[in-house]
């Protein structure tokens, strides 16, 4: 009995198909979901979600949100999401490098707010790069 998985962002539905397994980037670590999972509501961190459908793993970059698991239905509401196949790996690598530089600059003399913003931008850039298949 497969899972029904939906990933919904404010501007689009990123995934709406059956799946055999889901790995989510929860705020407390990676969370694996299989058919028959106990009901759960969890916060999601910025990171890469992986969906196994037809023996293939599909990476999806998530920009934080929530997941609800109940009766073999996984509903994921996120601030933003992109499937790995739609991300330009070279552009993602460039964005990651730039984000690393901004973090280093903010840590050397930026305000606390600049440091937090730079760190969040780095997490988003890392998730996009990993979803695109790049190494961090």
VOFITI-872291 format. One line per 10 residues: their letters; for each residue x, y, z of N, C-alpha, C, O. Coordinates in Angstrom, 3 decimals, padded with zeros to 6 digits, always signed. Layout:
A) X/Y/Z/X/Y/Z/X/Y/Z/X/Y/Z  ... $
This chain:
XXXXXXXXXX) +000.855/-001.183/+000.000/+000.000/+000.000/+000.000/+000.899/+001.245/+000.000/+001.564/+001.524/+000.998  +000.923/+001.976/-001.085/+001.812/+003.144/-001.164/+001.278/+004.337/-000.377/+000.113/+004.399/+000.017  +002.182/+005.267/-000.174/+001.821/+006.535/+000.446/+001.293/+007.478/-000.627/+001.702/+007.399/-001.785  +000.400/+008.354/-000.247/-000.014/+009.448/-001.121/+000.730/+010.672/-000.617/+000.541/+011.090/+000.525  +001.573/+011.248/-001.461/+002.438/+012.351/-001.045/+002.093/+013.604/-001.827/+001.998/+013.585/-003.054  +001.907/+014.701/-001.088/+001.646/+016.009/-001.704/+002.593/+017.034/-001.095/+002.680/+017.165/+000.125  +003.299/+017.758/-001.956/+004.154/+018.862/-001.525/+003.547/+020.117/-002.118/+003.507/+020.289/-003.336  +003.073/+020.997/-001.240/+002.347/+022.183/-001.680/+003.067/+023.439/-001.205/+003.259/+023.648/-000.007  +003.460/+024.271/-002.167/+004.077/+025.571/-001.900/+003.019/+026.635/-002.183/+001.999/+026.330/-002.802  +003.238/+027.873/-001.745/+002.229/+028.912/-001.970/+001.870/+029.136/-003.444/+000.738/+029.500/-003.762 $
XXXXXXXXXX) +002.835/+028.919/-004.335/+002.604/+029.221/-005.742/+002.338/+028.003/-006.631/+001.958/+028.162/-007.791  +002.533/+026.780/-006.100/+002.344/+025.598/-006.939/+002.346/+024.328/-006.103/+002.771/+024.323/-004.948  +001.866/+023.262/-006.706/+001.992/+021.932/-006.132/+003.221/+021.306/-006.778/+003.260/+021.117/-007.994  +004.217/+020.985/-005.971/+005.490/+020.488/-006.473/+005.451/+018.984/-006.698/+006.101/+018.481/-007.614  +004.701/+018.263/-005.880/+004.599/+016.808/-006.007/+003.209/+016.385/-005.567/+002.725/+016.831/-004.527  +002.566/+015.534/-006.342/+001.266/+014.981/-005.982/+001.145/+013.609/-006.645/+000.482/+013.453/-007.671  +001.796/+012.624/-006.039/+001.846/+011.275/-006.606/+002.053/+010.258/-005.492/+002.454/+010.614/-004.384  +001.780/+008.997/-005.789/+002.074/+007.953/-004.814/+003.584/+007.771/-004.664/+004.354/+008.083/-005.573  +003.986/+007.267/-003.516/+005.400/+007.000/-003.254/+005.509/+005.830/-002.287/+004.574/+005.524/-001.547  +006.670/+005.186/-002.310/+006.918/+004.060/-001.417/+007.545/+004.497/-000.105/+007.358/+003.857/+000.930 $
XXXXXXXXXX) +008.298/+005.602/-000.155/+009.028/+006.069/+001.017/+009.317/+007.555/+000.869/+009.465/+008.068/-000.241  +009.394/+008.245/+002.018/+009.716/+009.668/+002.039/+010.717/+009.911/+003.164/+010.571/+009.372/+004.261  +011.726/+010.720/+002.886/+012.656/+011.154/+003.921/+012.548/+012.670/+004.000/+012.777/+013.376/+003.018  +012.192/+013.158/+005.189/+011.938/+014.589/+005.397/+013.023/+015.239/+006.256/+013.567/+014.603/+007.158  +013.336/+016.508/+005.974/+014.283/+017.242/+006.824/+013.528/+017.933/+007.972/+013.243/+019.128/+007.902  +013.213/+017.182/+009.011/+012.479/+017.795/+010.130/+013.431/+018.663/+010.949/+014.647/+018.583/+010.781  +012.889/+019.475/+011.814/+013.714/+020.362/+012.635/+014.529/+019.598/+013.675/+015.435/+020.159/+014.292  +014.208/+018.314/+013.868/+014.951/+017.493/+014.826/+015.828/+016.453/+014.145/+016.415/+015.605/+014.818  +015.926/+016.506/+012.821/+016.749/+015.563/+012.074/+015.962/+014.923/+010.951/+014.797/+015.251/+010.728  +016.605/+014.006/+010.245/+015.959/+013.319/+009.128/+014.868/+012.394/+009.658/+015.045/+011.726/+010.676 $
XXXXXXXXXX) +013.744/+012.366/+008.959/+012.589/+011.587/+009.378/+012.135/+010.716/+008.217/+011.749/+011.235/+007.170  +012.175/+009.395/+008.389/+011.747/+008.474/+007.348/+010.293/+008.087/+007.527/+009.847/+007.803/+008.638  +009.555/+008.076/+006.421/+008.131/+007.743/+006.446/+007.886/+006.576/+005.497/+008.248/+006.632/+004.322  +007.274/+005.529/+006.013/+006.856/+004.376/+005.217/+005.357/+004.189/+005.402/+004.760/+004.800/+006.288  +004.745/+003.352/+004.574/+003.319/+003.045/+004.718/+003.059/+002.509/+006.123/+003.859/+001.746/+006.664  +001.948/+002.910/+006.700/+001.585/+002.468/+008.039/+002.186/+003.309/+009.147/+002.076/+002.948/+010.319  +002.819/+004.424/+008.807/+003.439/+005.285/+009.817/+002.364/+005.836/+010.756/+001.239/+006.102/+010.332  +002.712/+006.002/+012.016/+001.794/+006.576/+013.011/+001.476/+008.017/+012.635/+002.304/+008.688/+012.019  +000.290/+008.504/+012.995/-000.047/+009.910/+012.719/+000.986/+010.841/+013.344/+001.460/+010.607/+014.455  +001.326/+011.901/+012.611/+002.380/+012.799/+013.051/+002.190/+014.161/+012.405/+001.790/+014.263/+011.246 $
XXXXXXXXXX) +002.481/+015.200/+013.166/+002.562/+016.563/+012.648/+003.928/+017.076/+013.069/+004.246/+017.081/+014.258  +004.746/+017.509/+012.105/+006.099/+017.934/+012.430/+006.496/+019.176/+011.644/+006.037/+019.397/+010.523  +007.355/+019.977/+012.252/+007.923/+021.139/+011.566/+009.074/+020.668/+010.690/+009.809/+019.749/+011.052  +009.223/+021.305/+009.538/+010.293/+020.963/+008.611/+011.306/+022.091/+008.547/+010.959/+023.271/+008.595  +012.554/+021.702/+008.439/+013.646/+022.654/+008.305/+013.933/+022.851/+006.818/+013.424/+022.109/+005.978  +014.729/+023.830/+006.505/+015.195/+023.993/+005.138/+016.161/+022.855/+004.847/+017.126/+022.654/+005.584  +015.909/+022.119/+003.789/+016.754/+020.983/+003.459/+016.197/+020.220/+002.275/+015.331/+020.714/+001.554  +016.700/+019.014/+002.079/+016.291/+018.200/+000.936/+015.395/+017.056/+001.403/+015.758/+016.269/+002.278  +014.228/+016.991/+000.797/+013.308/+015.879/+000.986/+013.598/+014.889/-000.134/+013.881/+015.283/-001.266  +013.525/+013.610/+000.186/+013.709/+012.592/-000.846/+012.466/+011.706/-000.878/+011.974/+011.253/+000.155 $
XXXXXXXXXX) +011.975/+011.473/-002.096/+010.789/+010.657/-002.305/+011.193/+009.468/-003.163/+011.810/+009.632/-004.215  +010.837/+008.254/-002.699/+011.121/+007.058/-003.509/+009.827/+006.606/-004.157/+008.884/+006.176/-003.492  +009.813/+006.717/-005.482/+008.657/+006.294/-006.264/+009.165/+005.453/-007.429/+010.089/+005.867/-008.129  +008.588/+004.303/-007.645/+009.012/+003.391/-008.716/+010.507/+003.083/-008.647/+011.189/+003.054/-009.672  +011.007/+002.857/-007.448/+012.407/+002.500/-007.178/+013.406/+003.594/-007.522/+014.610/+003.339/-007.544  +012.934/+004.803/-007.791/+013.813/+005.942/-008.055/+013.637/+006.983/-006.961/+012.524/+007.231/-006.499  +014.742/+007.587/-006.552/+014.697/+008.640/-005.545/+014.630/+009.996/-006.242/+015.416/+010.279/-007.146  +013.689/+010.825/-005.817/+013.521/+012.169/-006.373/+013.820/+013.175/-005.259/+013.119/+013.196/-004.247  +014.853/+014.012/-005.431/+015.149/+015.031/-004.417/+014.321/+016.294/-004.658/+014.121/+016.723/-005.794  +013.850/+016.872/-003.562/+013.088/+018.116/-003.621/+013.637/+019.043/-002.537/+013.665/+018.678/-001.362 $
XXXXXXXXXX) +014.072/+020.234/-002.927/+014.560/+021.219/-001.958/+013.358/+021.873/-001.292/+012.492/+022.426/-001.969  +013.307/+021.810/+000.043/+012.219/+022.428/+000.814/+012.766/+023.629/+001.572/+013.890/+023.603/+002.073  +011.963/+024.675/+001.650/+012.378/+025.890/+002.348/+011.610/+026.075/+003.655/+011.148/+027.172/+003.971  +011.486/+025.003/+004.394/+010.812/+025.055/+005.695/+009.306/+024.959/+005.560/+008.737/+025.367/+004.548  +008.665/+024.418/+006.581/+007.215/+024.282/+006.566/+006.768/+023.236/+007.569/+007.358/+023.086/+008.639  +005.717/+022.517/+007.206/+005.144/+021.503/+008.088/+004.750/+020.278/+007.290/+004.446/+020.373/+006.101  +004.757/+019.119/+007.948/+004.305/+017.871/+007.341/+003.291/+017.214/+008.261/+003.453/+017.195/+009.481  +002.248/+016.678/+007.652/+001.248/+015.920/+008.388/+001.179/+014.528/+007.777/+001.032/+014.373/+006.565  +001.286/+013.525/+008.630/+001.205/+012.138/+008.187/+000.002/+011.513/+008.881/-000.101/+011.529/+010.108  -000.912/+010.960/+008.073/-002.087/+010.306/+008.637/-002.721/+009.409/+007.574/-002.923/+009.838/+006.437 $
XXXXXXXXXX) -003.033/+008.178/+007.938/-003.683/+007.215/+007.044/-002.963/+007.068/+005.708/-003.598/+007.092/+004.653  -001.650/+006.916/+005.747/-000.821/+006.762/+004.550/-000.881/+007.962/+003.604/-000.593/+007.835/+002.414  -001.249/+009.111/+004.130/-001.213/+010.361/+003.368/-000.188/+011.287/+004.009/-000.228/+011.541/+005.213  +000.724/+011.783/+003.194/+001.759/+012.707/+003.657/+001.487/+014.040/+002.955/+001.638/+014.160/+001.739  +001.085/+015.032/+003.742/+000.813/+016.362/+003.207/+001.879/+017.300/+003.732/+002.066/+017.438/+004.941  +002.580/+017.945/+002.803/+003.695/+018.810/+003.154/+003.379/+020.219/+002.662/+003.236/+020.455/+001.462  +003.274/+021.141/+003.599/+003.029/+022.544/+003.281/+004.317/+023.304/+003.548/+004.822/+023.305/+004.671  +004.850/+023.950/+002.517/+006.160/+024.589/+002.637/+006.126/+026.034/+002.137/+005.243/+026.440/+001.382  +007.125/+026.787/+002.592/+007.270/+028.172/+002.149/+007.746/+028.243/+000.706/+007.456/+029.213/+000.007  +008.463/+027.244/+000.259/+008.962/+027.155/-001.106/+009.534/+025.781/-001.336/+009.979/+025.124/-000.394 $
XXXXXXXXXX) +009.529/+025.331/-002.596/+010.072/+024.015/-002.921/+010.426/+023.969/-004.402/+009.802/+024.627/-005.235  +011.458/+023.164/-004.704/+011.880/+022.952/-006.090/+012.346/+021.523/-006.249/+013.089/+021.010/-005.412  +011.916/+020.880/-007.318/+012.420/+019.552/-007.621/+013.854/+019.674/-008.103/+014.194/+020.607/-008.830  +014.685/+018.742/-007.703/+016.100/+018.778/-008.039/+016.374/+018.859/-009.527/+017.312/+019.532/-009.956  +015.554/+018.171/-010.321/+015.771/+018.153/-011.773/+015.538/+019.506/-012.429/+015.993/+019.728/-013.551  +014.842/+020.414/-011.756/+014.558/+021.725/-012.339/+015.561/+022.799/-011.894/+015.440/+023.964/-012.273  +016.551/+022.397/-011.088/+017.546/+023.345/-010.577/+018.812/+023.254/-011.414/+019.336/+022.163/-011.639  +019.302/+024.396/-011.873/+020.569/+024.466/-012.612/+021.705/+024.270/-011.605/+021.906/+025.105/-010.723  +022.442/+023.170/-011.737/+023.483/+022.828/-010.765/+024.588/+023.882/-010.705/+025.064/+024.212/-009.619  +025.000/+024.414/-011.851/+026.071/+025.417/-011.862/+025.626/+026.708/-011.173/+026.383/+027.303/-010.406 $
XXXXXXXXXX) +024.394/+027.135/-011.454/+023.866/+028.338/-010.796/+023.719/+028.111/-009.293/+023.978/+029.010/-008.493  +023.301/+026.905/-008.918/+023.166/+026.574/-007.494/+024.535/+026.573/-006.811/+024.659/+027.030/-005.675  +025.563/+026.064/-007.496/+026.920/+026.056/-006.939/+027.408/+027.495/-006.734/+028.000/+027.807/-005.701  +027.161/+028.372/-007.717/+027.558/+029.775/-007.609/+026.840/+030.453/-006.441/+027.462/+031.178/-005.664  +025.532/+030.215/-006.316/+024.755/+030.810/-005.222/+025.263/+030.319/-003.870/+025.311/+031.089/-002.911  +025.644/+029.044/-003.787/+026.165/+028.490/-002.541/+027.489/+029.154/-002.163/+027.699/+029.515/-001.005  +028.369/+029.313/-003.132/+029.671/+029.948/-002.892/+029.485/+031.393/-002.425/+030.153/+031.848/-001.496  +028.572/+032.103/-003.081/+028.287/+033.496/-002.685/+027.702/+033.558/-001.273/+028.040/+034.449/-000.494  +026.825/+032.611/-000.951/+026.215/+032.586/+000.377/+027.265/+032.298/+001.453/+027.211/+032.870/+002.541  +028.214/+031.416/+001.153/+029.300/+031.149/+002.100/+030.109/+032.416/+002.368/+030.478/+032.693/+003.509 $
XXXXXXXXXX) +030.380/+033.176/+001.319/+031.144/+034.420/+001.473/+030.380/+035.434/+002.312/+030.978/+036.146/+003.118  +029.063/+035.507/+002.132/+028.246/+036.438/+002.912/+028.228/+036.062/+004.389/+028.232/+036.935/+005.257  +028.207/+034.771/+004.671/+028.246/+034.313/+006.071/+029.578/+034.703/+006.697/+029.617/+035.215/+007.815  +030.659/+034.462/+005.981/+031.988/+034.808/+006.512/+032.091/+036.306/+006.772/+032.637/+036.724/+007.793  +031.575/+037.106/+005.863/+031.612/+038.562/+006.022/+030.744/+039.002/+007.206/+031.150/+039.866/+007.984  +029.564/+038.417/+007.344/+028.656/+038.784/+008.436/+029.245/+038.392/+009.787/+029.053/+039.102/+010.774  +029.954/+037.277/+009.842/+030.553/+036.831/+011.106/+031.718/+037.715/+011.528/+032.035/+037.793/+012.715  +032.353/+038.374/+010.582/+033.506/+039.219/+010.903/+033.122/+040.613/+011.360/+033.914/+041.268/+012.038  +031.950/+041.083/+011.018/+031.640/+042.435/+011.450/+030.193/+042.833/+011.278/+029.840/+043.999/+011.460  +029.362/+041.887/+010.934/+027.957/+042.201/+010.722/+027.157/+042.152/+012.008/+027.607/+041.624/+013.025 $
XXXXXXXXXX) +025.975/+042.708/+011.938/+025.070/+042.661/+013.086/+024.525/+041.242/+013.249/+024.688/+040.399/+012.367  +023.887/+040.994/+014.370/+023.293/+039.683/+014.628/+022.245/+039.361/+013.557/+022.143/+038.222/+013.102  +021.475/+040.366/+013.163/+020.448/+040.172/+012.138/+021.085/+039.800/+010.791/+020.573/+038.929/+010.087  +022.185/+040.445/+010.431/+022.877/+040.117/+009.184/+023.428/+038.692/+009.227/+023.403/+037.984/+008.221  +023.923/+038.277/+010.386/+024.438/+036.921/+010.530/+023.331/+035.890/+010.351/+023.524/+034.876/+009.680  +022.173/+036.147/+010.950/+021.036/+035.224/+010.837/+020.556/+035.141/+009.392/+020.306/+034.051/+008.877  +020.428/+036.301/+008.738/+019.974/+036.311/+007.348/+020.963/+035.588/+006.431/+020.556/+034.845/+005.538  +022.250/+035.804/+006.652/+023.274/+035.143/+005.836/+023.253/+033.634/+006.055/+023.416/+032.865/+005.107  +023.054/+033.210/+007.297/+023.004/+031.783/+007.603/+021.780/+031.130/+006.953/+021.877/+030.024/+006.423  +020.640/+031.805/+006.992/+019.426/+031.281/+006.350/+019.603/+031.185/+004.835/+019.174/+030.212/+004.216 $
XXXXXXXXXX) +020.232/+032.193/+004.247/+020.493/+032.170/+002.803/+021.420/+031.007/+002.450/+021.255/+030.373/+001.408  +022.390/+030.728/+003.314/+023.298/+029.607/+003.084/+022.555/+028.277/+003.155/+022.812/+027.387/+002.344  +021.639/+028.125/+004.108/+020.852/+026.894/+004.220/+020.002/+026.679/+002.969/+019.895/+025.556/+002.475  +019.397/+027.754/+002.458/+018.595/+027.641/+001.241/+019.469/+027.254/+000.044/+019.104/+026.386/-000.748  +020.622/+027.907/-000.075/+021.532/+027.613/-001.187/+022.051/+026.175/-001.101/+022.167/+025.498/-002.122  +022.363/+025.707/+000.105/+022.830/+024.332/+000.296/+021.747/+023.330/-000.114/+022.037/+022.346/-000.795  +020.510/+023.578/+000.296/+019.409/+022.669/-000.049/+019.221/+022.593/-001.559/+019.048/+021.503/-002.106  +019.252/+023.732/-002.235/+019.099/+023.742/-003.694/+020.240/+022.991/-004.373/+020.010/+022.221/-005.305  +021.471/+023.214/-003.907/+022.623/+022.552/-004.514/+022.556/+021.043/-004.291/+022.818/+020.272/-005.214  +022.213/+020.619/-003.091/+022.118/+019.182/-002.811/+020.992/+018.535/-003.623/+021.155/+017.425/-004.131 $
XXXXXX) +019.866/+019.216/-003.747/+018.753/+018.670/-004.524/+019.128/+018.542/-006.006/+018.659/+017.639/-006.698  +019.978/+019.456/-006.480/+020.414/+019.422/-007.873/+021.475/+018.348/-008.113/+021.851/+018.090/-009.257  +021.951/+017.730/-007.051/+022.937/+016.655/-007.186/+024.362/+017.110/-006.951/+025.304/+016.352/-007.181  +024.528/+018.334/-006.499/+025.870/+018.831/-006.225/+026.338/+018.439/-004.830/+025.532/+018.187/-003.935  +027.649/+018.392/-004.666/+028.238/+018.062/-003.375/+028.550/+019.335/-002.603/+028.993/+020.331/-003.174  +028.315/+019.287/-001.301/+028.597/+020.458/-000.444/+029.789/+020.140/+000.416/+030.212/+020.973/+001.217 $
